[in-house]
Amino acid sequence: MVSVAYDLSDRVAVVTGGTRGVGAGIARAFLEAGAEVVVCARRIPDATVEAGGRTARFVSVDLRDPAAVREFFTQVAADHGRLDTLVNNAGGAPFRMLADGGPERHARVVELNLLAPLTASLAAYEVMSSQASGGSITMIGSVSGTRPSPGTAAYGAAKAGLESLARSMAVEWAPKIRINTLVLGMVRTELSALHYGDEAGVAAVGRTVPLGRLAEPSEVGDACVFLASDRATYISGASLLVHGGGERPAFLDAATVNKET
């Protein structure tokens, strides 16, 4: 058996929202692959992100501020000499039915989950397009953008738009910059209890996934490292499903047909 190892020791990666949860898992995967990693978020994290005896550098930046974002990426390139990979991970939304929130609240969700990744990608493009080696951008999408998402409708709409945006970027910015999307299902993080309850609740939710469990942040990170590596040099404009097999259609459990025939 031939093992596949990813060596990104000469690369520089930026992970937005990379201080906790899925983002921290992505950052750790890049650290373990040898990359220099810069994580950014609005708030200073309680702990550093570490893996393999190395630590990700943290920079505070509001991704909704275009001027601050451009300054951030310019500084990353100046400090590290290059920028090879951007992972647009920052995002999220509270559970809120559409009629329970005003348009301003829903607009903020779209701003964080669609416009902020666009802003970051444009700033990264300015750096990557001037490099002979180009670069890669990975959008962190969601199954919420592929099916009805009651309670997170604006978030689902933004994630659908993000996937479409990535496909257009992949055409406009080829061949120097590759852009792909990871379409995530449910991921087990330190915030899982807020969504699914105690361990029994998390396990019960996990059983609804064909693979029988929620994803781990490290597994999302592994997929990001692959897309950023030389093993994926002909992959662009793609949407990689990282959802454990998807969601079982509800009608299968509701149907009353004789399953023995």
C-alpha positions, 0 to 999 in steps of 0.5 A: 500500500502506498501512503499519500502524505501532503507536504505544504511546508513551503506554503502560506495559508489563511483560514478565516474564522480559524480560531475554533470549531471547524476553522480550528480543525482546518488550521490544525490540518494545514499546520500538520501538513507543514504550512505557515498558517494565519487565522483571523477573526474579529475577537481574540481567541481564548487559546492558540491553535496548535498542531505538530508542535507549531502554532497558527498566527492570529490576526484580528480583522473584521471581514465585513470591512473591505479596507481592513481585509485588503490591509490584512492580506497585504500584510500577510504577503509582506510578512510571509513573502507569499499567499498560497491558500485561502479558506473562507470558513468564517460564517454561521447564523442563529436559528431564526424563522424568517418572519421572526427577524427583520430584513436587517438581521437577515441581511447581516447573515448574508453579509457574513456568509456571502459578501465577506468571503467575496471580499476576502477572495478579492483581496487574496486575488490581488496577491495570488495573481501577482505570483508565478505559482498562483494560489487556491481558494476553498469556500466552506459551503453547507448542505443548507445551500442545497435544500430547504433550510427552515430557521436558517433560510438566509444562511442557506441562501447565502451558502447557495450563492457562495457555491455559485460564486466559487464556480464563476471565480473558477472560470474568471481567475483560471488558470492561475487560481483554483477555486473550489467548495466543500459542501459540509453536513453536520460537524461535531464541535465544541458548540454541538450541544447548543444545536443537538443537546447532550451526548445522547442527542448528538449521537441520535442526530449522528444516526440520521447520517448514512455514515452513522456520526457527525464529521470531525473538524479534522476531517474537514481540514483533511479535505481542505489540505487535499484541495490546496495540495499538488494532488488537486492541481486539475480540480477547480470549480468543483463542489466536494460533498463532505456530509457522510452520505447526505440526509436520509429522505424523510419519505422513506421513514413515512412510507407504509409499504411492505419492506419485505417484498 
